[in-house]
Amino acid sequence: MRTNHIETHRAHRIGWLRASVLGANDGVVSVSSLVVGVAAGGATSEVILLTGVAGLVAGALSMAAGEYISVQSQADTENADLARERQELAKEPEKELEELTEIYIGRGLDQPLARQVAIKLMEGDALTAHARDELGITEVLRARPVQAALASAAAFCVGAAIPILGTLFAPLDSATTITTIITLLSLTVLGALAAWAGGATIWKGALRVTFWGALAMAVTAAVGRLFGATV
């Protein structure tokens, strides 16, 4: 009796998941650090709120631009490699066949079977075969600049909105404490969700994100108090 074997993999999430996790964490940590630092320096509620909103807008645009430029550079490299491989396949198909055969021999196939597999794959889609097995480029893991930029910017806005809402409804004398608590709880949840989506250990993901977020806010608060006291 034949049964269906269904497997669930997470590799297809890498492009947007990495950008989203980075954007959300950066949004929470950077904007909360700004807010906590300014509040620790003795700023008014209006200044604290303005700082948070300005940090959200600037950070989202910066994340989008940075992700796009970074991932586009990767995409340009991939396209250049594919173009070169396409030319080599057109000019020296036999040499490319031997190259693919050697790759499969290196992976454990004997020479006759490796050559047979290489011939069969090149008869179907030679460029895809070489892209995958020679260059390590697959459709699932291809660089997607626009997707990365949008995911990063959107996630940053969501993350940055958390400390802003905290300061909006918190009394001025406890804005630092309330924002810190909300931020740490949010980072714990975000870290756990990111680890779960990526198939990693949930508590480790939550712990490392919370630790670095707490460290960033502590340093910024110390700087805010120092300059606030000086002024």
C-alpha positions in Angstrom: 0.0 0.0 0.0 1.4 3.4 -1.0 1.3 6.2 1.4 1.9 9.9 0.9 5.1 11.2 2.5 4.6 14.9 3.3 7.5 17.0 4.6 7.3 20.6 5.8 10.4 22.7 5.3 11.2 26.3 6.2 13.8 27.2 3.7 11.3 29.1 1.6 10.8 31.6 4.4 14.5 32.7 4.6 14.2 35.7 2.4 11.3 37.5 4.2 11.8 35.9 7.6 15.3 37.3 8.0 14.3 40.7 6.9 11.2 40.7 9.1 13.0 39.5 12.2 15.7 42.1 11.7 13.2 44.9 11.1 10.9 44.1 14.0 13.8 43.7 16.5 15.5 46.8 15.3 12.2 48.8 15.4 11.6 47.8 19.0 15.2 48.2 20.2 16.2 51.3 18.5 13.0 53.3 19.0 12.6 52.2 22.6 16.2 53.1 23.3 15.6 56.5 21.8 12.5 57.0 23.9 14.1 55.7 27.1 17.3 57.8 26.5 15.3 61.0 25.9 13.0 60.3 28.8 15.9 59.7 31.1 17.3 63.0 30.1 14.2 64.8 31.4 12.4 65.6 28.2 8.7 66.5 28.1 6.0 64.1 26.8 5.7 65.9 23.5 9.5 65.6 22.9 9.5 61.9 23.8 6.6 61.2 21.4 8.1 63.3 18.6 11.4 61.4 19.1 9.7 58.1 18.8 7.7 59.0 15.7 10.8 60.5 14.0 12.7 57.3 14.9 9.9 55.2 13.4 9.8 57.1 10.1 13.6 57.4 9.7 14.3 53.8 10.8 11.7 52.3 8.5 13.0 54.1 5.4 16.6 53.3 6.4 15.8 49.6 6.9 14.0 49.4 3.5 16.8 51.2 1.7 19.5 49.1 3.4 17.8 45.8 2.8 17.1 46.7 -0.9 20.7 47.7 -1.6 22.1 44.7 0.2 19.9 42.1 -1.3 20.1 43.7 -4.7 23.9 43.4 -4.6 23.4 39.7 -4.0 20.9 39.5 -6.8 23.3 41.2 -9.2 26.0 38.7 -8.3 23.6 35.8 -8.9 22.5 37.2 -12.3 26.1 37.8 -13.3 27.0 34.2 -12.4 24.0 32.9 -14.3 24.8 34.9 -17.4 28.4 33.6 -17.4 27.1 30.1 -16.9 24.7 30.5 -19.8 27.5 31.6 -22.1 29.7 28.7 -21.1 26.9 26.2 -21.7 26.5 27.7 -25.2 30.2 27.7 -26.1 31.5 24.6 -24.3 28.7 22.2 -23.5 30.9 19.1 -23.3 33.2 20.8 -20.8 30.2 21.8 -18.7 28.9 18.2 -18.8 32.3 17.0 -17.5 32.2 19.7 -14.8 28.7 18.6 -13.6 29.8 14.9 -13.7 32.7 15.7 -11.4 30.4 17.4 -9.0 28.2 14.3 -8.7 31.3 12.0 -8.4 32.4 14.2 -5.5 29.0 13.6 -3.9 29.4 9.8 -4.0 28.2 8.6 -7.4 30.4 6.4 -9.5 31.6 7.8 -12.8 29.1 6.1 -15.2 26.1 6.9 -13.0 27.4 10.5 -12.4 27.7 11.1 -16.2 24.3 9.6 -16.8 22.7 11.9 -14.2 24.5 14.9 -15.6 23.4 14.1 -19.2 19.8 13.6 -18.1 19.7 16.8 -16.2 21.3 18.9 -18.9 18.9 17.5 -21.4 16.1 18.9 -19.3 17.3 22.3 -18.1 21.1 22.6 -18.2 21.2 26.1 -16.7 19.1 25.2 -13.7 21.2 22.1 -13.0 24.4 24.1 -13.1 22.9 26.9 -11.1 21.8 24.6 -8.4 24.7 22.1 -8.2 27.7 24.3 -9.3 26.7 27.7 -8.1 24.4 26.9 -5.2 21.6 29.1 -6.6 18.0 27.8 -6.3 14.7 29.4 -7.0 13.6 29.1 -3.4 16.7 30.9 -2.1 17.1 33.5 -4.8 17.7 37.1 -3.6 14.4 39.1 -3.8 15.3 42.8 -3.0 11.8 44.3 -3.1 10.4 41.5 -0.8 13.2 42.0 1.7 12.8 45.8 1.7 9.0 45.7 2.2 9.2 43.0 4.9 11.9 44.9 6.8 10.2 48.3 6.6 6.8 46.9 7.6 8.2 44.9 10.5 10.2 47.9 11.7 7.0 50.0 11.8 5.2 47.3 13.8 8.1 46.9 16.2 8.6 50.7 16.6 4.9 51.3 17.3 5.2 49.2 20.5 7.4 51.6 22.6 5.6 54.6 21.0 2.3 53.4 22.3 3.8 52.7 25.6 5.0 56.3 26.0 1.8 57.7 24.6 -0.3 56.3 27.5 2.3 56.2 30.3 2.6 59.0 32.8 5.7 61.1 32.3 7.3 60.2 35.6 7.1 56.4 34.8 7.6 56.5 31.0 11.1 55.0 31.2 10.0 52.1 33.4 6.8 51.3 31.5 8.5 51.6 28.1 11.3 49.3 29.3 8.9 46.7 30.6 6.7 46.7 27.5 9.8 46.6 25.3 11.3 43.6 27.1 8.1 41.7 27.0 7.7 42.5 23.3 11.3 41.4 22.5 10.7 38.1 24.4 7.6 37.4 22.3 9.3 38.4 19.0 12.3 36.3 19.7 10.1 33.3 20.5 8.0 33.8 17.3 11.1 34.2 15.2 12.6 31.0 16.6 9.4 29.1 16.1 9.0 30.3 12.5 12.6 29.3 11.8 12.4 26.0 13.5 14.9 26.9 16.3 14.6 26.5 20.1 12.0 29.0 21.3 13.5 29.8 24.7 16.9 30.4 23.2 15.5 32.8 20.6 13.6 34.7 23.2 16.5 34.9 25.6 19.1 36.2 23.1 16.8 38.9 21.6 15.7 40.1 25.1 19.3 40.2 26.4 20.6 42.4 23.6 17.5 44.6 23.7 17.9 45.2 27.4 21.6 45.9 27.0 20.9 48.5 24.3 18.3 50.3 26.4 20.5 50.2 29.5 23.3 51.9 27.7 21.1 54.5 26.1 19.4 55.3 29.4 22.8 55.8 31.0 23.8 58.2 28.3 20.5 60.0 28.6 20.9 60.5 32.3 24.5 61.6 31.9 23.8 64.3 29.3 20.5 65.2 31.0 22.3 65.8 34.2 25.1 67.8 32.5 22.6 70.1 30.7 
